[in-house]
Amino acid sequence: MITSLHGKIEYHGIGFIVLEVAGVGYKVNIPEDRAHELSGEVKIFTHEVQREDQHELFGFLSMESLLLFWQLINVSGVGPKVGQKIVFSDTVDRIKEKIMKGDLNFLTDIPGVGKKTAQKIILELKGALVEDNGTSFGLNNDAVEGLVGLGYQRRQVEQVLNGLEATDTEDLIRKALKILAR
């Protein structure tokens, strides 16, 4: 599977670019408004779709966007075109935040996303959108798990930790315990 291409943009089409890499031109699907922002040498992260009658590359501007896209297309009813529209609808962090908060209106405002599909996305991804670095929207995952292990409710722990600053995980747990013990 082709997951990234680095080359020069040779052509802007409606909803795609042609990216020349080592003398070979690749057609990469990118939403029209974003495609025209790109010029010169670029690195595009891609998802390759092979069907009987078609071979397509869907492009993204960061690996983080591609990873979110992969999570989205694993949801039943979300194909690559809709997944790409969702990823390009806002920043990755905001999209994750809106899914975690269960914001149906945000998703249904995206062309091609109906209410049932939006509900599936929220249901299936709400708990899965934890970043690889162990944090969930700025929360220290070790602190969350440690406090949940002590018997506190996850939602309550996340609310308390959200407003705290600390030098390390141990300090964060100590500060959170003072609040939770009240």
Number of C-alpha atoms within 10 A of each C-alpha: 9 10 15 18 17 14 19 19 20 15 15 19 15 12 14 21 24 19 26 18 15 9 9 10 16 18 19 25 22 26 21 14 11 13 21 16 8 14 14 9 14 14 16 21 22 24 23 16 13 11 8 5 5 7 10 16 22 23 26 26 17 14 14 16 19 24 16 20 25 15 16 23 17 15 17 11 17 21 14 20 14 18 24 25 17 25 20 20 16 12 13 19 15 12 19 23 16 17 23 20 11 18 15 19 12 16 23 17 14 15 10 16 21 15 14 12 18 22 18 15 25 23 15 16 20 17 11 13 18 16 15 7 8 12 15 19 16 10 18 19 18 15 22 25 15 15 21 16 11 9 9 16 12 14 10 14 22 20 12 16 21 14 9 12 12 13 7 10 16 13 13 18 21 14 16 24 17 9 12 13 7 5
